[in-house]
Amino acid sequence: MSANVPYWRLASFYFCYYFAFGVWLPFSALYFANKGFAAQDIGILVGMTSVTRIIAPNLWGWLADKTQRRMLIVRMGILNSSIVFLFMFLDQSMASMLVVVIGFTFFLNSVMSQFNVMTMRYLGDQATQYGRIRAWGSFGFVVAVVVSGAILDKFGIEAVPVIVVTALFLAASIPWALPEPPAESAEEKARSSSFWSTIKQKPVIALLFAAFALEVSHAPYYTFFSIHMESLGYQRLAIGVLWGVAVMAEVWMLTQTHKLLQRYAVKSLLLVGLLSATLRWVVTAYFSDVLLILVAAQLLHAMTFAVFHSASVEYIRQVFSYRAQGTAQAVLSASSYGAGMAIGSLVVGMFWEEIGIVSFYWAAIISSLGALLIWYYLPFNKKDMSNG
């Protein structure tokens, strides 16, 4: 990797950013349950993290492409998120908690799409190496779930917001030490295509719907997996370790995705991710009381997240011009981590008390539908990817 790439500063930001998520994602539902919120309210609160991913990335992505001030958006987004989160300590009613969650995630979700664009811009013609830097984010996540699991077993679930806000402020300090990424060259400007001319192509639309389906299928896992495991008698440390196993598999795979992207068609990698999700949810539902099999299912996170994420980000990079990258990556984030997770969390929150673990079988069906879209609409040949 080129010496001009600020590797450790980029890696440190990914680490701290996803460390915060590594506490919030698996343990926020338990935190809300401890506060006495009903399952439907928990689904709403957890789902709000994803609702803001629909609006925030698109708004900030459009602004970043319009102004080409991505660094400023990253700096102010993560700082504002940290400040808003502090209000969680003041009032913990449902109304106040909802406002805080919407506020801090609105700014937090403005950041990562633009940071991904900047990371690939720093990398230049080494863009397939993105996974090696992004792996530090996943490593931060796994450190968070394991370490915070142990901390919460000792100090109680009340420590969740303290750990999260600490990680947020650490992340907020890093972008100020980063240089501006290379500006768009005259050649790039000359061959730029508009965002709208590309987004309308059938393969791109298929990818967005498949990403949406994959995240909908993750909703029972992200929202109620920890609660379900606790109901089966698993200790919080064990729950943290199970999350950690999944993310360690993700970390390792992210360090290998540059090899996969150089060797295999994006379509093949997207299909592997989606079909692995189908297998994972069926196994999780049927064998959730068998620890060793559950651990094996968690290892499939290497495919359901790392492979699919790297392939989809690379696809967007290849088919959209640099001037449209901010909006394009934001739309990918909004359709998957935003709309997919929001709708999935809200629906599973409404039906969890009635159907419980059966929701994982529905998740398997939904990820299979995403695989069908990719299989039918995306070509295998890289140079033909944007043709529909």
Secondary structure per residue as TSV (DSSP state, phi and psi in degrees):
chain	resnum	aa	ss	phi	psi
A	1	M	-	360.0	139.6
A	2	S	-	-60.8	144.9
A	3	A	T	-68.6	-16.7
A	4	N	T	-77.0	-12.2
A	5	V	S	-82.0	123.2
A	6	P	-	-76.1	66.6
A	7	Y	H	-53.0	-53.4
A	8	W	H	-71.6	-30.3
A	9	R	H	-71.1	-40.8
A	10	L	H	-62.8	-47.2
A	11	A	H	-61.2	-39.4
A	12	S	H	-65.0	-38.8
A	13	F	H	-65.6	-47.4
A	14	Y	H	-56.6	-43.2
A	15	F	H	-59.3	-52.7
A	16	C	H	-68.2	-41.0
A	17	Y	H	-59.3	-48.8
A	18	Y	H	-81.9	-16.8
A	19	F	H	-61.1	-44.2
A	20	A	H	-59.3	-44.6
A	21	F	H	-65.8	-32.7
A	22	G	H	-66.6	-19.5
A	23	V	H	-92.8	-45.7
A	24	W	H	-66.9	-45.9
A	25	L	H	-64.9	-52.5
A	26	P	H	-78.9	-23.8
A	27	F	H	-113.8	-7.7
A	28	S	H	-65.3	-38.3
A	29	A	H	-62.7	-41.1
A	30	L	H	-65.9	-37.1
A	31	Y	H	-62.5	-46.2
A	32	F	H	-66.5	-38.8
A	33	A	H	-62.2	-39.8
A	34	N	H	-64.0	-27.9
A	35	K	T	-81.7	-2.7
A	36	G	T	93.4	11.5
A	37	F	-	-73.7	143.5
A	38	A	-	-73.5	164.2
A	39	A	H	-57.7	-38.7
A	40	Q	H	-67.2	-39.2
A	41	D	H	-65.8	-38.5
A	42	I	H	-62.0	-43.2
A	43	G	H	-60.0	-38.6
A	44	I	H	-66.9	-48.0
A	45	L	H	-64.0	-45.9
A	46	V	H	-65.9	-38.4
A	47	G	H	-66.0	-28.6
A	48	M	H	-62.3	-31.1
A	49	T	H	-57.4	-35.9
A	50	S	H	-86.5	-30.8
A	51	V	H	-59.5	-44.2
A	52	T	H	-67.8	-20.3
A	53	R	H	-72.0	-15.9
A	54	I	H	-78.2	-42.7
A	55	I	H	-88.5	-52.4
A	56	A	H	-60.0	-50.5
A	57	P	H	-60.6	-37.7
A	58	N	H	-68.1	-43.2
A	59	L	H	-63.2	-50.5
A	60	W	H	-72.8	-30.8
A	61	G	H	-65.4	-43.9
A	62	W	H	-61.3	-44.0
A	63	L	H	-64.3	-38.8
A	64	A	H	-65.3	-42.3
A	65	D	H	-68.9	-34.2
A	66	K	H	-69.7	-43.9
A	67	T	H	-97.8	-19.8
A	68	Q	-	57.5	32.9
A	69	R	-	-111.1	56.7
A	70	R	H	-63.6	-39.9
A	71	M	H	-62.4	-42.5
A	72	L	H	-62.3	-41.0
A	73	I	H	-64.1	-40.7
A	74	V	H	-64.0	-46.9
A	75	R	H	-61.4	-48.2
A	76	M	H	-74.9	-32.5
A	77	G	H	-62.4	-50.1
A	78	I	H	-70.7	-34.1
A	79	L	H	-68.1	-46.4
A	80	N	H	-62.9	-37.4
A	81	S	H	-60.2	-43.9
A	82	S	H	-62.3	-42.7
A	83	I	H	-66.6	-45.7
A	84	V	H	-62.5	-37.2
A	85	F	H	-60.2	-29.1
A	86	L	G	-58.3	-27.8
A	87	F	G	-69.2	-12.8
A	88	M	G	-62.4	-24.9
A	89	F	G	-79.8	-10.8
A	90	L	T	-89.2	-46.6
A	91	D	-	-143.3	128.2
A	92	Q	-	-117.8	32.2
A	93	S	S	-74.1	164.7
A	94	M	H	-59.9	-44.3
A	95	A	H	-63.1	-46.9
A	96	S	H	-66.6	-41.5
A	97	M	H	-62.5	-38.7
A	98	L	H	-64.2	-43.1
A	99	V	H	-62.9	-43.5
A	100	V	H	-65.7	-44.7
A	101	V	H	-61.8	-44.1
A	102	I	H	-62.4	-44.6
A	103	G	H	-65.2	-51.2
A	104	F	H	-70.8	-33.3
A	105	T	H	-76.8	-26.3
A	106	F	H	-60.3	-44.8
A	107	F	H	-75.9	-39.7
A	108	L	H	-62.1	-40.3
A	109	N	T	-77.6	-4.4
A	110	S	T	-79.1	-13.1
A	111	V	T	-89.6	-52.0
A	112	M	H	-68.5	-37.1
A	113	S	H	-59.4	-42.8
A	114	Q	H	-71.5	-35.1
A	115	F	H	-67.8	-35.6
A	116	N	H	-61.8	-44.1
A	117	V	H	-61.0	-43.9
A	118	M	H	-65.3	-39.7
A	119	T	H	-60.0	-46.3
A	120	M	H	-68.4	-27.9
A	121	R	H	-70.0	-42.4
A	122	Y	H	-58.6	-39.2
A	123	L	H	-72.6	-29.2
A	124	G	G	62.1	-124.1
A	125	D	G	-76.6	3.5
A	126	Q	G	-103.6	27.3
A	127	A	G	-59.9	-25.9
A	128	T	G	-67.6	-11.3
A	129	Q	G	-80.6	-0.2
A	130	Y	H	-49.0	-42.8
A	131	G	H	-58.8	-32.8
A	132	R	H	-66.9	-33.6
A	133	I	H	-81.1	-43.9
A	134	R	H	-60.9	-24.9
A	135	A	H	-59.4	-28.6
A	136	W	H	-66.0	-29.5
A	137	G	H	-65.6	-44.5
A	138	S	H	-66.6	-36.4
A	139	F	H	-64.1	-40.6
A	140	G	H	-60.8	-38.6
A	141	F	H	-63.0	-45.9
A	142	V	H	-70.2	-36.7
A	143	V	H	-61.0	-41.2
A	144	A	H	-63.5	-47.0
A	145	V	H	-68.3	-35.4
A	146	V	H	-74.8	-49.6
A	147	V	H	-66.7	-45.2
A	148	S	H	-67.6	-31.3
A	149	G	H	-59.3	-43.3
A	150	A	H	-67.9	-41.6
A	151	I	H	-62.6	-42.2
A	152	L	H	-69.7	-33.8
A	153	D	H	-63.5	-30.9
A	154	K	H	-88.8	-43.5
A	155	F	H	-106.1	-8.3
A	156	G	-	96.2	162.4
A	157	I	G	-67.3	-15.7
A	158	E	G	-62.8	-17.4
A	159	A	G	-78.1	-8.8
A	160	V	H	-53.7	-55.6
A	161	P	H	-64.9	-28.6
A	162	V	H	-64.5	-44.7
A	163	I	H	-66.6	-42.3
A	164	V	H	-62.6	-48.3
A	165	V	H	-67.3	-31.9
A	166	T	H	-62.9	-46.1
A	167	A	H	-64.5	-37.5
A	168	L	H	-63.2	-44.6
A	169	F	H	-68.8	-33.7
A	170	L	H	-63.0	-44.5
A	171	A	H	-61.8	-38.2
A	172	A	H	-65.2	-22.3
A	173	S	H	-80.7	-19.9
A	174	I	S	-77.7	-44.0
A	175	P	G	-59.1	-22.9
A	176	W	G	-69.0	-16.6
A	177	A	G	-96.3	1.1
A	178	L	S	-94.4	140.9
A	179	P	-	-76.4	162.4
A	180	E	-	-65.0	139.7
A	181	P	-	-69.9	162.1
A	182	P	-	-55.7	138.2
A	183	A	-	-73.6	163.5
A	184	E	-	-67.8	132.0
A	185	S	-	-80.5	164.5
A	186	A	H	-62.0	-38.0
A	187	E	H	-63.4	-42.5
A	188	E	H	-64.1	-41.0
A	189	K	H	-62.0	-39.2
A	190	A	H	-65.8	-34.0
A	191	R	T	-105.0	17.9
A	192	S	-	-68.8	139.4
A	193	S	-	-111.3	154.0
A	194	S	-	-73.8	155.4
A	195	F	H	-59.4	-45.6
A	196	W	H	-69.0	-32.5
A	197	S	H	-68.4	-26.8
A	198	T	H	-89.7	-40.9
A	199	I	H	-63.9	-23.0
A	200	K	T	-80.4	-8.8
A	201	Q	S	-73.0	142.1
A	202	K	H	-58.5	-43.4
A	203	P	H	-61.6	-36.6
A	204	V	H	-66.8	-44.4
A	205	I	H	-61.6	-40.9
A	206	A	H	-61.8	-42.6
A	207	L	H	-61.2	-43.8
A	208	L	H	-63.8	-41.4
A	209	F	H	-69.5	-36.0
A	210	A	H	-66.9	-40.6
A	211	A	H	-63.3	-39.3
A	212	F	H	-60.2	-48.1
A	213	A	H	-61.7	-41.0
A	214	L	H	-62.8	-42.1
A	215	E	H	-73.1	-34.0
A	216	V	H	-57.9	-41.1
A	217	S	H	-68.2	-23.4
A	218	H	H	-81.2	-13.3
A	219	A	H	-58.9	-45.7
A	220	P	H	-60.0	-35.5
A	221	Y	H	-68.0	-52.1
A	222	Y	H	-67.7	-32.1
A	223	T	H	-89.6	-42.8
A	224	F	H	-125.8	3.0
A	225	F	H	-59.7	-46.8
A	226	S	H	-62.3	-43.4
A	227	I	H	-64.3	-42.0
A	228	H	H	-64.2	-43.3
A	229	M	H	-63.1	-39.1
A	230	E	H	-65.2	-36.4
A	231	S	H	-67.8	-23.4
A	232	L	T	-86.6	-1.0
A	233	G	T	99.9	5.7
A	234	Y	-	-71.8	138.8
A	235	Q	-	-74.4	158.7
A	236	R	H	-63.0	-34.8
A	237	L	H	-62.7	-41.5
A	238	A	H	-64.6	-39.3
A	239	I	H	-62.8	-43.8
A	240	G	H	-60.6	-39.4
A	241	V	H	-66.3	-39.4
A	242	L	H	-62.2	-43.6
A	243	W	H	-61.8	-40.1
A	244	G	H	-63.9	-38.5
A	245	V	H	-59.0	-44.3
A	246	A	H	-61.9	-44.3
A	247	V	H	-77.2	-29.8
A	248	M	H	-63.4	-38.3
A	249	A	H	-63.2	-39.7
A	250	E	H	-62.2	-45.0
A	251	V	H	-58.6	-50.1
A	252	W	H	-60.3	-44.1
A	253	M	H	-66.5	-36.5
A	254	L	H	-61.8	-32.2
A	255	T	T	-72.6	-11.8
A	256	Q	T	-108.3	-9.6
A	257	T	H	-65.0	-27.4
A	258	H	H	-62.5	-33.7
A	259	K	H	-69.7	-41.3
A	260	L	H	-65.3	-41.0
A	261	L	H	-67.4	-29.2
A	262	Q	H	-78.1	-22.4
A	263	R	H	-103.6	-36.3
A	264	Y	S	-116.4	154.3
A	265	A	-	-66.6	146.8
A	266	V	H	-57.0	-38.9
A	267	K	H	-57.9	-44.1
A	268	S	H	-61.3	-42.5
A	269	L	H	-68.9	-38.2
A	270	L	H	-63.7	-41.2
A	271	L	H	-64.5	-40.6
A	272	V	H	-59.3	-43.9
A	273	G	H	-62.0	-45.8
A	274	L	H	-70.0	-43.4
A	275	L	H	-71.2	-30.5
A	276	S	H	-64.9	-35.2
A	277	A	H	-63.7	-42.1
A	278	T	H	-57.2	-48.3
A	279	L	H	-63.0	-43.6
A	280	R	H	-60.5	-44.9
A	281	W	H	-70.5	-35.4
A	282	V	H	-64.9	-46.3
A	283	V	H	-64.5	-41.7
A	284	T	H	-61.4	-42.0
A	285	A	H	-67.4	-41.9
A	286	Y	H	-83.5	-29.6
A	287	F	S	-120.8	28.7
A	288	S	T	-65.8	-14.9
A	289	D	T	-98.7	4.6
A	290	V	-	-112.6	102.7
A	291	L	H	-57.9	-47.5
A	292	L	H	-63.5	-40.9
A	293	I	H	-68.8	-37.1
A	294	L	H	-63.2	-39.9
A	295	V	H	-60.7	-42.8
A	296	A	H	-61.5	-40.5
A	297	A	H	-64.2	-37.7
A	298	Q	H	-63.4	-30.9
A	299	L	H	-62.9	-24.1
A	300	L	T	-67.2	-9.5
A	301	H	H	-60.1	-25.1
A	302	A	I	-57.1	-34.6
A	303	M	I	-90.4	-45.4
A	304	T	I	-69.7	-24.6
A	305	F	I	-112.3	-62.1
A	306	A	I	-59.3	-50.6
A	307	V	I	-68.1	-47.4
A	308	F	H	-64.8	-44.4
A	309	H	H	-61.8	-49.3
A	310	S	H	-62.7	-40.9
A	311	A	H	-67.7	-40.2
A	312	S	H	-70.5	-40.4
A	313	V	H	-63.6	-41.3
A	314	E	H	-66.2	-39.1
A	315	Y	H	-58.8	-48.1
A	316	I	H	-61.9	-41.7
A	317	R	H	-60.1	-38.4
A	318	Q	H	-76.6	-35.6
A	319	V	H	-94.8	-16.9
A	320	F	S	-106.4	145.2
A	321	S	-	-71.3	161.9
A	322	Y	G	-60.1	-36.8
A	323	R	G	-65.5	-21.6
A	324	A	G	-105.5	2.7
A	325	Q	H	-61.7	-41.6
A	326	G	H	-59.7	-47.4
A	327	T	H	-67.6	-41.9
A	328	A	H	-64.0	-47.6
A	329	Q	H	-64.5	-34.4
A	330	A	H	-66.5	-40.7
A	331	V	H	-64.5	-39.9
A	332	L	H	-60.1	-46.8
A	333	S	H	-63.1	-42.7
A	334	A	I	-67.0	-38.7
A	335	S	I	-74.6	-28.0
A	336	S	I	-99.0	-77.4
A	337	Y	I	-64.6	-22.1
A	338	G	I	-86.9	-83.8
A	339	A	I	-62.0	-42.9
A	340	G	I	-61.1	-49.5
A	341	M	H	-71.9	-36.5
A	342	A	H	-64.3	-52.0
A	343	I	H	-65.0	-42.6
A	344	G	H	-60.8	-44.7
A	345	S	H	-66.2	-41.8
A	346	L	H	-64.8	-42.6
A	347	V	H	-68.8	-46.0
A	348	V	H	-67.4	-29.8
A	349	G	H	-64.5	-35.1
A	350	M	H	-73.1	-31.4
A	351	F	H	-110.9	-4.8
A	352	W	H	-58.5	-43.7
A	353	E	H	-65.1	-25.1
A	354	E	H	-88.2	-42.7
A	355	I	H	-111.8	-20.4
A	356	G	G	55.1	-127.0
A	357	I	G	-65.8	-16.5
A	358	V	G	-60.4	-24.7
A	359	S	H	-59.6	-24.6
A	360	F	H	-69.8	-30.0
A	361	Y	H	-68.2	-39.7
A	362	W	H	-62.8	-37.3
A	363	A	H	-60.4	-40.2
A	364	A	H	-62.8	-39.4
A	365	I	H	-64.3	-42.7
A	366	I	H	-65.9	-42.7
A	367	S	H	-65.1	-31.8
A	368	S	H	-64.7	-37.8
A	369	L	H	-64.1	-38.0
A	370	G	H	-61.6	-40.6
A	371	A	H	-62.6	-37.8
A	372	L	H	-62.3	-40.1
A	373	L	H	-61.6	-46.2
A	374	I	H	-64.7	-43.9
A	375	W	H	-60.8	-39.6
A	376	Y	H	-80.9	-38.8
A	377	Y	H	-101.8	-27.4
A	378	L	-	-91.6	133.5
A	379	P	-	-78.1	162.2
A	380	F	S	-83.9	-31.0
A	381	N	-	-76.1	123.0
A	382	K	G	-54.4	-43.8
A	383	K	G	-70.4	-13.0
A	384	D	G	-104.8	8.4
A	385	M	T	-58.5	-36.3
A	386	S	T	-87.6	-0.7
A	387	N	-	-88.9	134.5
A	388	G	-	-126.2	360.0
